[in-house]
Amino acid sequence: MSTIRALRADRTGMAALCAVLLFVVLALAAPLITALYGKNATEHYGQNAPGLLSPEGLPVLPNGGISGEFWFGLEPGLGRDVFAQLLYGMRTSLVVAVAATAVIALLGTVLGLVVGYLGGLAERAFTFVCNVLLAFPTLLLLLALSPVVKTRFVDPGENEPVWMQFTVLILVFAAFGWVPLAMVLRTTVKSLREREFIEAARASGASRWHILVRELLPNIWAPILVNVTLTLPGIVTAEAALSYLGVGIDEPVPDWGRMISRGAEVFYDDPTYMVFPGVTILVFVLAFNLLGDAVRDALDPRTAH
Amino acid sequence: MPRFSPRTAAVPALATAAALLLCSCSAGAGKGDGDGKANPTEVRSGQRLTATLGTAKDSRGPAPAVAGAQSGGTVKVANLNDYSHLDPQKIYAGEGYSTSLLWGRQLTQYQVVDGKPVLVGDLATDTGRSSDGGRTWTYTLKDGIAWEDGQPITSEHVKYGIERTFAPGFELGPSYWPEWLTGSEDRSAAVKKYAGPKGGGLDAIETPDAKTVVFHFPEPQSDVPYMAAQSSSSPVRPDKDTGTAYDTHPFATGPYRIAEHKQNQGLALERNPHWKAETDPIRHQYADRFEFTFGKKILNTAQEVLNGRGAGPDTVTTKSEVPPELYAQAERDPKKKALLVAGSRGAYTNDLYIKNSRVADPEVRKAIHYLFPREQARQVLGGPRLGEFATTLSSPAVVGWKKYDLYPVKPSGDIEKAKEHLAKAKTKVDTLTYAYEADAPEKDRLAQVLVDAFGKAGIKLVVKPLDKAAFTNEVFRGPAPYDLWMSTNSVDWPTPATLLPDGYDSRLDALSNGIRYSNPKVDKELDRIRTIGDAQQKAAALIDLEQVVMADVPVVPFLYTAVTQFRGQNIGGAAIHPIYGSVAAADLYLKKS
């Protein structure tokens, strides 16, 4: 309870929490908001209605085509609505980040807990695997893997299913993302298992399961929470970077990374278009990072300043 | 101890965000030319640019002067990549043909006056005289033509150059000489009969004296004058043939010679003192030197040139186009707009290809023709600078071209008409696949435009982004499992002789007839046309046949492609070569400030 009180006392932390909650609500309510707004994220408004885009595909109105009808303007080229794209892009980012973080938290906790408690051979094997994974060039793997997945696992007569794109990303992020959490937890558990309350539990004949789940787990919530709140924004930026490079989520699923990449292409002609995804992703990641920071301070007052 | 935390970073980060927001106000693209006035740099790729055959008088030098041209100075050419080949018998691309005119001469060549090409004799006194129904072609060389060391160019050198196209290592170049001279189906059959100059001379080319070359073809050939303009019809002197080294440093016959060639870095040309302007109806020798540099990014070069910074004012590009990032900006600023050089990209057309064996019902193909969103597709690719909408299979640059529009449709497509034709189809089509080379994000967006249009007509379009190797392998070579793809087609020279016979004959393999078009009537007519020895008659027959082919809608015409390049403000004479589709280097001069 003191943790929550400490968090509530932290004004930056509360502001960050509010921002994060706002993003989550916006993402969840995206279909509702776009329905009220009257536009969707996939229709090519600028191409289907005359007078919105020039023959070169640039918005005719100044500031990226911002108008009462298109609040954040139009995407150059395809002429989709930027506001709707941003909202749905948030869903893409959050789905990948939340799912990958959940898998990371689960894998990291289980492995860190078990390995830290067992020690010995298990620990040596664990260290080796961690070193291999840390040395692995993740980005290169994804760049190389992406076309292979598309040509080998998808029938020539079928689109690459959207769930497959998401699954590949989530699995790759999870496969490499659990290492830091597991390593931190292993060290924590190693020091905890020598403490008296564990000795006592062991002496009273408690099972290994009981010790792991009832005695050790409640004592490592703090590092798990901190790690999770800091991993999530990292994955959001990583996903955007991959989509920017063309190996993330493909058209027509809205995606912030692809929006930024398009913004870079038309930056000289329509700088406004870059601003919306750029600022949103900046604020989003910043809010998560500040929240993570606040959570850490609240859980461990010694590191506060 | 002070330490960095996200919290301390928040203030500058938010400040950055605010600054970004403040700087991001931008002007709109505006309504464009509302007054309907013609745009001076507007691309006119749909205009007829047919190369006519010139007379012996046209073939005399010197070349018609470029208005306002001045002599002297160094023209700088900045291209992204070095030439993969300089060996005249290996060059096989429009820009390579055009730029190599600076140092190389052929039997015939295109003289360009006011943007109109005329085929004239280059080394030869005329475009060739045929006899025996097109089986024998005779060329007479001019007086006063010489190599860069002053020795005269003889008929033996022309013969040797063409014999080289049979030799191993020359598979990259066009295979027409080996096929025609031996009467073979393809190059591999031809080289079995004659394997290059190492095995002695080729009997089919006679050189009765130092000035006369006589070609003997087993079959009548009508397009020899055009083939004689290809780089592979350049003379090569046997004692200067350095084998593979000739590919980086050929021996010059044109107005310039290669002073130095550092591969992938630079190529310097200096004046060739033995070239005589009065023998050459095509080329000029205005600048003292040409200096090519390779490797600089196009975006950087274009910014230097368009803003007139550094070496920009003296720089031109023969290969690169204006980068899409800078195009709209250059179009809006009149000073920059004057530096754009736009024109038709030779005889190219860009079409939506349909695998006819998979989409066998002509009604479905007609439906695709009607629903194809030409305007939206061009918009998403960059707009009108890409070229005018096409209605014909062949380009307006082809001899005998006639404008026809068999199934007129508005540029944004006609979904209702498409639905009517789909309803007439024997079997209902609900899914089609579209493959594309996923090397640029605009191709992903083009795919979305197509998905949208097909979707409106009730067809689910499956899109298949493939990497370059997979695309070439799977779509062009072999039984591709895809129905549609975009492709450009061109002819090897501006007559229809290489278009239908080399791509729409059902007996061709999948490599040549990639769309698997098959119409027995067309095959029969092609057999008849093959025996015609007169170029004009043959072109007329092929152009008539083209409408028969297009009635079946084997492909959907999209664009007569155009190209937009750029030149520095001191570069004069820059224009797109109507046949080769890039800035014609042989007309360039340097304006003295």
Chai-1 contact restraints between the chains, C-beta under 6 A:
chainA,res_idxA,chainB,res_idxB,connection_type,confidence,min_distance_angstrom,max_distance_angstrom,comment,restraint_id
A,T12,B,R7,contact,1.0,0.0,6.0,A-B,restraint_1
A,H44,B,D452,contact,1.0,0.0,6.0,A-B,restraint_2
A,Q47,B,Q376,contact,1.0,0.0,6.0,A-B,restraint_3
A,S54,B,A29,contact,1.0,0.0,6.0,A-B,restraint_4
A,S54,B,G32,contact,1.0,0.0,6.0,A-B,restraint_5
A,P55,B,G383,contact,1.0,0.0,6.0,A-B,restraint_6
A,P55,B,P384,contact,1.0,0.0,6.0,A-B,restraint_7
A,E56,B,A328,contact,1.0,0.0,6.0,A-B,restraint_8
A,E56,B,G383,contact,1.0,0.0,6.0,A-B,restraint_9
A,G57,B,Q379,contact,1.0,0.0,6.0,A-B,restraint_10
A,G57,B,V380,contact,1.0,0.0,6.0,A-B,restraint_11
A,L58,B,A29,contact,1.0,0.0,6.0,A-B,restraint_12
A,L58,B,A328,contact,1.0,0.0,6.0,A-B,restraint_13
A,P59,B,G28,contact,1.0,0.0,6.0,A-B,restraint_14
A,V60,B,G28,contact,1.0,0.0,6.0,A-B,restraint_15
A,V60,B,A29,contact,1.0,0.0,6.0,A-B,restraint_16
A,L61,B,G28,contact,1.0,0.0,6.0,A-B,restraint_17
A,P62,B,A27,contact,1.0,0.0,6.0,A-B,restraint_18
A,P62,B,G28,contact,1.0,0.0,6.0,A-B,restraint_19
A,N63,B,C25,contact,1.0,0.0,6.0,A-B,restraint_20
A,N63,B,S26,contact,1.0,0.0,6.0,A-B,restraint_21
A,G77,B,V380,contact,1.0,0.0,6.0,A-B,restraint_22
A,G77,B,R445,contact,1.0,0.0,6.0,A-B,restraint_23
A,L78,B,R445,contact,1.0,0.0,6.0,A-B,restraint_24
A,P147,B,D467,contact,1.0,0.0,6.0,A-B,restraint_25
A,P156,B,P481,contact,1.0,0.0,6.0,A-B,restraint_26
A,G157,B,T433,contact,1.0,0.0,6.0,A-B,restraint_27
A,N159,B,V462,contact,1.0,0.0,6.0,A-B,restraint_28
A,E251,B,D444,contact,1.0,0.0,6.0,A-B,restraint_29
A,E251,B,Q448,contact,1.0,0.0,6.0,A-B,restraint_30
A,P252,B,Q448,contact,1.0,0.0,6.0,A-B,restraint_31
A,Y268,B,E325,contact,1.0,0.0,6.0,A-B,restraint_32
A,Y268,B,Q329,contact,1.0,0.0,6.0,A-B,restraint_33
A,D269,B,A328,contact,1.0,0.0,6.0,A-B,restraint_34
A,D270,B,S26,contact,1.0,0.0,6.0,A-B,restraint_35
A,P271,B,S24,contact,1.0,0.0,6.0,A-B,restraint_36
A,P271,B,S26,contact,1.0,0.0,6.0,A-B,restraint_37
A,T272,B,S24,contact,1.0,0.0,6.0,A-B,restraint_38
A,T272,B,S26,contact,1.0,0.0,6.0,A-B,restraint_39
A,V275,B,L20,contact,1.0,0.0,6.0,A-B,restraint_40
A,V275,B,L21,contact,1.0,0.0,6.0,A-B,restraint_41
A,V275,B,S24,contact,1.0,0.0,6.0,A-B,restraint_42
A,V279,B,A17,contact,1.0,0.0,6.0,A-B,restraint_43
A,L282,B,A17,contact,1.0,0.0,6.0,A-B,restraint_44
A,L286,B,A13,contact,1.0,0.0,6.0,A-B,restraint_45
A,N289,B,P6,contact,1.0,0.0,6.0,A-B,restraint_46
A,L290,B,P6,contact,1.0,0.0,6.0,A-B,restraint_47
A,D293,B,P6,contact,1.0,0.0,6.0,A-B,restraint_48
